[in-house]
Amino acid sequence: MKRVLIVDDAAVMRLTIRTILEKNGFEVAGDADCGKDGIAKYKELRPDIVTMDITMPGISGIEAVKEIIDFDPDARIIMLSAMGQEQFIMEAVKAGAKSFLVKPFNEEHMIQTFTKVLSK
């Protein structure tokens, strides 16, 4: 079972992602509500894949991606962004994110994205 770390400042979004992933056979290893905690939990938990919100208080998702990739160049990170944040998505991919999902996303597309990233 693939282990996932969810990093998002919105509790409702963390719960939504957790519900979809667990329903589809993923294990949620942990979650974090900010980039700083996301980095620490990545180092502690070493999940197979991470969902990372772009806009969070403190350290942005893009900065968190950079720090995680510096720690583990093989980290698999999927960025989550709201509509209209396309320029940030490109920054995140340049920083090392493997893919992205635009909110609101549907379950089927989310699982397809996870499967694709995990197969690389």
C-alpha positions as CSV (number, residue, x, y, z in Angstrom):
1,M,0.0,0.0,0.0
2,K,1.4,3.4,-1.0
3,R,1.8,5.9,1.8
4,V,0.8,9.5,1.3
5,L,1.6,12.8,3.1
6,I,-1.1,15.5,2.7
7,V,0.1,19.1,3.1
8,D,-2.7,21.7,2.9
9,D,-3.7,24.6,5.2
10,A,-7.4,23.8,4.8
11,A,-8.7,21.1,7.1
12,V,-11.6,20.4,4.8
13,M,-9.3,19.8,1.8
14,R,-7.0,17.5,3.9
15,L,-10.1,15.5,4.8
16,T,-11.4,15.4,1.2
17,I,-8.0,14.2,-0.1
18,R,-7.7,11.6,2.8
19,T,-11.2,10.2,2.0
20,I,-10.5,9.8,-1.7
21,L,-7.2,8.2,-1.2
22,E,-8.2,5.8,1.5
23,K,-11.2,4.8,-0.5
24,N,-8.9,4.0,-3.4
25,G,-6.4,1.8,-1.4
26,F,-3.8,4.4,-0.3
27,E,-2.6,4.8,3.2
28,V,-2.4,8.3,4.6
29,A,0.8,8.3,6.6
30,G,0.2,11.8,7.9
31,D,-0.8,15.4,7.2
32,A,0.4,18.9,7.8
33,D,-1.3,22.3,7.8
34,C,1.7,24.3,6.6
35,G,4.9,23.9,4.5
36,K,7.3,23.9,7.5
37,D,5.4,21.0,9.2
38,G,5.1,19.3,5.8
39,I,8.9,19.3,5.4
40,A,9.4,17.9,8.9
41,K,6.8,15.2,8.4
42,Y,8.3,14.2,5.1
43,K,11.7,13.7,6.8
44,E,10.1,11.8,9.6
45,L,7.6,9.6,7.6
46,R,9.3,9.2,4.3
47,P,6.1,8.7,2.4
48,D,5.9,7.4,-1.2
49,I,4.1,10.5,-2.4
50,V,3.1,14.0,-1.2
51,T,0.2,16.3,-2.0
52,M,1.3,19.9,-1.5
53,D,-0.9,22.9,-1.6
54,I,0.8,25.9,-3.2
55,T,-0.6,28.8,-1.1
56,M,-0.1,28.3,2.6
57,P,0.9,30.6,5.5
58,G,4.6,30.8,6.3
59,I,6.6,28.7,3.9
60,S,4.8,28.4,0.5
61,G,4.2,25.0,-1.1
62,I,6.9,25.8,-3.7
63,E,9.5,26.6,-1.0
64,A,8.5,23.3,0.8
65,V,9.0,21.4,-2.5
66,K,12.5,22.9,-2.9
67,E,13.4,21.8,0.6
68,I,12.0,18.3,0.3
69,I,13.8,17.8,-3.1
70,D,17.0,19.1,-1.5
71,F,16.6,16.4,1.2
72,D,15.4,13.7,-1.2
73,P,15.8,14.3,-4.9
74,D,13.6,11.3,-5.6
75,A,10.6,12.7,-3.7
76,R,7.3,12.4,-5.6
77,I,5.2,15.5,-5.0
78,I,1.9,16.4,-6.6
79,M,1.0,20.1,-6.3
80,L,-2.5,21.2,-5.6
81,S,-3.6,24.7,-6.8
82,A,-6.7,26.7,-7.2
83,M,-7.9,27.9,-10.6
84,G,-5.9,30.9,-11.8
85,Q,-2.6,29.8,-10.2
86,E,-1.0,28.4,-13.4
87,Q,2.1,30.5,-13.1
88,F,2.8,28.9,-9.6
89,I,2.3,25.4,-11.1
90,M,5.2,26.0,-13.5
91,E,7.4,27.2,-10.7
92,A,6.5,24.1,-8.6
93,V,7.4,21.8,-11.5
94,K,10.7,23.6,-12.0
95,A,11.3,23.2,-8.2
96,G,10.8,19.4,-8.5
97,A,7.1,18.6,-8.3
98,K,6.2,15.6,-10.5
99,S,2.7,16.7,-11.4
100,F,-0.2,18.9,-10.3
101,L,-3.9,18.9,-9.8
102,V,-6.1,22.0,-10.1
103,K,-8.9,22.4,-7.5
104,P,-11.6,21.4,-7.6
105,F,-10.5,18.1,-8.9
106,N,-12.5,14.9,-9.5
107,E,-11.7,11.6,-7.9
108,E,-10.9,9.7,-11.1
109,H,-8.5,12.3,-12.4
110,M,-6.8,12.4,-8.9
111,I,-6.2,8.7,-8.8
112,Q,-5.0,8.6,-12.4
113,T,-2.5,11.3,-11.5
114,F,-1.3,9.4,-8.4
115,T,-0.9,6.2,-10.4
116,K,1.1,7.9,-13.1
117,V,3.5,9.6,-10.7
118,L,4.0,6.5,-8.7
119,S,4.8,4.5,-11.9
120,K,7.8,6.7,-12.8
